[in-house]
């Protein structure tokens, strides 16, 4: 299995309409994670090949957004609905103009590592994608492309948990294909 890794740092909330706002209705109601998936998809759309399957790594599920909803008075169901996995990933699908199966995985503290191991068993091209909170109003959207065909230089090891995965990746973006072990 071969893998490429893309990442995109962003701040949330956004102070202006993003370039993809015409594609996603009520983009301003998205939580930071759904917003980041759409923003990353817009950035990556010319660099990636559409998959046969998407694995949404939903780290910490929707705990952060649900907590904000409750702290804000829980006054509008329109805000709450954006925490659901199918809504969260729909912004990415709209921006990428992609339709296909999506599996949502949550297995903290190894959600991303687990999603990668599950995607590695899929026989076709797949993506593992998600977004994570870094600090303050800074977030990061990420996309792993996995493809069974071709050869790759270097290795991309299977790691036991997400902390080890993020340490391995460091600050680099692995946009060349690497072998997944």
C-alpha angles and dihedrals in degrees: 000000000000126000140193123190127211128181136184126192117209140166124237136238096041118226094208140026112282120234090255095052094109090061099050116058113224092004088167090068095058119113116238093265096052089043090052093049090054093044092049092046090054090052095045101038095101093042101053138064117230112258133226090226136020122209110200109207101206102189113200086001108242096319097125094049093042090051091051089049092054094043089051091059099266089252103147129046087198089074095043095055091065090071093067114103095235091053093042093056095038092079090058091047092050094050093045092042088229130148122186146095121322126191118197114212128191121174109139133225086026103034097128095038089049092047090051092051091049092047090049089063092054109101096218138051113300142170131220108200140166145127132247138196112245104177139316108341094340120109137168129220116201138189129193115194114204122193129174097208132075133030126277139203119231128006137272106201127217104247129202099228143009095256090058090046094053091045090052092050094046112169096324127108111219101211094156119081114265130183115256114218 
